[in-house]
Amino acid sequence: MTQSSGYQPPKVWAWNKSNGGQFASINRPVSGPTHDKPLPVGRHPLQLYSQGTPNGVKVTVMLEELLARGHRGAEYDAWLIRIGDGEQFGSGFVDVNPNSKIPALVDRSGAAPVRVFESGAILLYLAEKFGEFLPTETARRAECLSWLFWQMGSAPYLGGGFGHFYAYAPSKMEYPIDRFAMEVKRQLDVLDKQLAKHEFVAGDEYTIADIAIWPWYGGLVKGRLYDSAEFLSVQDYRHVQRWAEAIDKRPAVQRGRMVNRTSGEPSSQLLERHDATDFETRTQDKLSAQA
């Protein structure tokens, strides 16, 4: 296929105009804060600063799963960071994550605060801290971590690649959409073949690999990402579908998916979470609205 847009890259790239698209107002080629804004701190040991995107959902699901297993030390405050408004460039957030991406976590349970950023690092930190969702036997641990890092390496092709050009770019371009759709379908095939042999991604045990992969690839086959289910023929990946449905039914997953969520039905959103009773209040509000 030959396709030309008429664009020729300059010898030296310069940031002299908006790149267009949905996120043009917050895209820039430099790091660091754009404004002074300290982060709030709640009363729990763990302070999460996030939004309910797939990367953010990984951490809220993990925390809710830990609480479901009785780990009181996993109680947390979840503060909403509206990335579309550029709140990730506030000085307090940049101090926690110099890369200005959600989610970011501060663990205040020890003598000095510990910052953790990047969703995979947060999952691994919490798994090791609480001794959950990460096998200890060498081979099973290696398998789990391999799939965890598979997600870290693969999802940018799904989100920043396919998702951007299919759903957010200011104009539709055949080459990048075709290229990234092909890669996403290859990834789904990898996952489908693995899940044909195992109940969960890394074997027969639910782990941080599932918690990391489900918000992206489970969301994709459930029709939640980019309005692309038909385009990608996600029904063909029946083992991924089975796995995604099983994880969807977990109560902790359902709670985690609500936290810091800013889209969908208002009854499905818990913009900030500061106590387990916040979910009960949300349920009561929903019932009152239906009355």
Secondary structure, 3 states (H helix, E strand, C coil): CCCCCCCCCCCCCCCCCCCCCCCHHHCCCCCCCCECCCCCCCCCCEEEEECCCHHHHHHHHHHHHHHHCCCHHHCEEEEECCHHHCHHHEHHHHHHCCCCCCCEEEECCCCCCEEEECHHHHHHHHHHHHCCCCCCCHHHHHHHHHHHHHHHHHHHHHHHHHHHHHHHCCCCCHHHHHHHHHHHHHHHHHHHHHHCCCCECCECCCCHHHHHHHHHHHHHHCCCCCCCCCCCCHHHCHHHHHHHHHHHCCHHHHHHHHECCCCCCHHHCECCECCCHHHHHHHHHHHHHHC
